[in-house]
């Protein structure tokens, strides 16, 4: 596996840290407020790629996709958004940007009800408690059923999967986070191992796969090792988010990477076993002492710890002797 870091598209201190801790690959985020034009313009995406290269990183993954709520709700103007996604995929192919990480969460993206839960030593993490939300209250988007979501997802897949195949880009579908049935009567469908399997096979293609967001699968209650092996053996692992939680889908909080429910060392060995050679990035991390908590999940110190931990496990997994000892 290749260890990447999620880096905003303007050089900042995270870029410096990433260089210093030996990261060579970037998961790039198109500029906020300009995602749409960047997706539509080959020139802008090319410039973005070159900026990462100038910083010492190969831009390997784009996350997330540009605006796509109309697609998710199946609104009449969804085709504009679909066309834009297709342009992005075609441009990515031309520029050698290998993977697009996208999701199919409508209205609510990754959602938390708390952003300052104390974890080890008082480090702050985010959490979700389903009962903290009044689910009888509708949002301005009203009701969205799971059936509609599946139909709308199929409509999207029929459009983008052949384009991705043609462009040589891999699609990495992210599961829902939190993986609950619905939030304020907005349905959610990518909430189990089976649902993810169904989703990647709706429009079959070797280019279609998943983002193995370990924290999301963990919240589903799925066995993470089996999930890695299952999708790995199907050739459907296109990207990995390395993250952990504690709790259940209806009540969980995030954790340090060495302090959650999952045996992370065994996960890395499972990726090795299935021969995963794609990209992995650490996902949400705790906010540590002295850091402001304005951007929970994405502060610097926790990332440094998490990347170091991931690099250590990865290096161990590459040594056969260590492999025998751990297993
Ligand atoms: Mn994730």
Boltz pocket constraint, residues with backbone or C-beta under 6 A from the ligand:
constraints:
  - pocket:
      binder: B
      contacts: [[A, 174], [A, 213], [A, 216], [A, 241], [A, 283]]
      max_distance: 6.0
